[in-house]
Amino acid sequence: MKEFLDELKNIHRRFSKFEFAIVLVFVLLVLLIPSKPDIIGFSDVQVHRQNIALTVDQSKSFSILPNGPVSITSLSVSGEVLGPGAVNVYLVNDQGAKLRVFSNEKKNRNLITGFFGDEIIAGSQNSISSSDPVLEIKESAVLDGFESIDSSSPGAFSFACQDSCDLKNSDSSSYELVAYVEPGTTLIINELDYTTRKK
């Protein structure tokens, strides 16, 4: 009988060690493989909203110069077109590459979507308001002519950035905003929304 009891105690000890080992492995797995990692990356991109209140009633270009050692990584415009004529806005970098920012051509109006919305700007920890603008915008030249389009439409537009939503591969230190406006039409650019990265 004593041998039987000793055998039962040994079996109990072996199962206790086995259960303890299983629990220990499970706890270690839970601790070593977190379900929600705390470090998911770091972004040095700053989001900016700058009120500029430009009224353009003829074709013009505007120089855009950063006020510091930053690269512009995206740019959009918001505003309104008054009148029935054609409006085309381009961003031209210092190497001469020309990117369309906005056009009031009817067939393109539904394609104009910005690179970010109000909720992202308002909620961003890296957001900088127009009280601290990074870009200096100055009128540089009056241009001759305008670009005609098949069918234009007046009205408001927001966060337009047809080809300028992603400028990450550009090393430009300065840009020009070029607006071609058909006579009898007025382009109002209320604000620029853009992102920058420190050089």
N, C-alpha and C positions, 0 to 999 in steps of 0.2 A: 504494500500500500504506500509505503514511504517513497519507493522508487517512482510510483505513478504520480504522486504529488510533486516530486522533484522534476519529473518530465513535464508536467503541466506548467510549472513555474518557468522552466527553460523556454517552452513554446511561447508563453506570455511575454517573456523578455525579448525573444526574437521578433515577435509581432510589434511590440512597442518600439523597438529600434527601427523596424521597417517603416512603421507609420510616422515616426519622428523624421526619418530621412525623406519621406515623401513630402511632408509638410514643409521641411526646410528647403527642399528644391523648389517647391511652389512659391514660397515667400521670396526666395532669391530671384526667381524669374519675374515676379511682379515688381520687385525693386529695380532690377536691371533693365527691364524693357518697359519704359513708361508709355502709357497710352497717348499722352499729350505732351510732346517735348516742349520744354520751355524756350529753347533757342531755335527759332525758325529762320533766322537771317536778319540782315541789317540793310536798310536802304538809306542812302545819303541824299536822296532826291528831295528837293524842296518844292512845294506847290505854292504858286503865286496868283493872286488876282489883282489886277491893276486897272483902275478907272482911267481912261485916257480921253474920252469925249472928243473924238476927231470928227469933224464934218467935212466931207470931201465931195465937192460939186464939179470937179474936173479931175482928170487923170493926174496923179501925183505919186511921188515916192517919199518914204520916210525912213530915216536911218534909225536902226535899233542897236544900241550899244549897251552891254552889261556894265553895271557900276562896280564890278569886282571880278575876281578870277573865277568865273563860273561858265559852264557850258549850258546852252539852252537845249533841253531834251525833248520838248514838245511845245506847241503854241497853237492856241485857238482864239478866235475873235467872236464877239457877240455884238449885235447892233440891229440896224434896220436899213432897208432900202426904200427910199421915197421916189416914186415916179416909175414910169414903164420901161426905162432903158436898161441896158446891159451893165452889169458890174462884175468884175473879176479881180480878186485879190490874191497876190502871190507873196511868198517869202523867198527872197533871193539871198543865198549865202555869199561869203567873200570869195568863193571860187567861181561864182556865177551860176550855180545850180538853182533852178527855179522850181519851187514847189507851190502848187495851188492850195490856197487856204480856204477860199470861198468863191462861189459863183452863184448868181441868182438865176441860172438857167433852170427852166421848169423841170426838165427831166432829172436834174441832179438834186433838187430840193429835198426829196425824201431820203437821199443818201447822206445828207449832212448830219453826222452825229459826232458829238464831241468826245474827247478822250477821257473826260471825267465830268461828273455832275456836281450840283450844289452840295449834296449830302457828303461827298468825299472831301470836298474842300473844307466844309464846315467842321467835319470830324477829324481831319488830319492833324496829327501832332506836329507835322512839319510845315503846316500852312502859314503863310505870311500874307498879311492883308495889303491893300493898296497904300496904306500909310507908310509902308517901308518898301517902295518899289525897287526892283533890281535892274530894270531896263530903263534906259533913257531914250525917249522917242522924240526925234526932231524932223521937221519937214526938210527934205533935201532938194527936191526938184519938182517942177511942174512938167508933165510929160505931154507930148503931142499924141492925139488920137485915142482910140479906145478899141477894145476887142469886141467884135459883134458876136452874138450868139443866136441860135435859132428862135428861141422863145424865152423871154425873161418874165419874172414875176416879182412884184414889190412885196414888202413885208418884213417882219422881224425874223432874226435868226439867232441861235445860241450855240456856243461852243463849236463853231465851224472850224474844221481842220482837215479838209479832204486829204491832202498829202503831207501835212505838217504835224500829224498826231504823234509821230515818232521820229525824232531827230537824233537819236542816241549815237548813230554812226557818223555824225557830223563833227568836225573839229573846228568849225567856224568860230571866230572871235567876234564877228559883227554880222549883222543882217540888214537887209532893206525890206520894208513892207511896201509893195508896189500895188497901187489901186488904179485899175482902169475903169473909168466911169463915163458912160455915154452922156452927151450933153442933154440937159433937161432932167437928169436923174441925180439924186443926192444919196451918198452913202454915209451913214452915221455909224461909227464904231465906238460903242460905249465902253467896252472893256476888253482887255487881253487876259487870258488865262494861260499860264505856262508853267512848266516845271524846269528846274535847273539842278545841276550837279556841280559841286566844287571841283575845280581843276587840281 
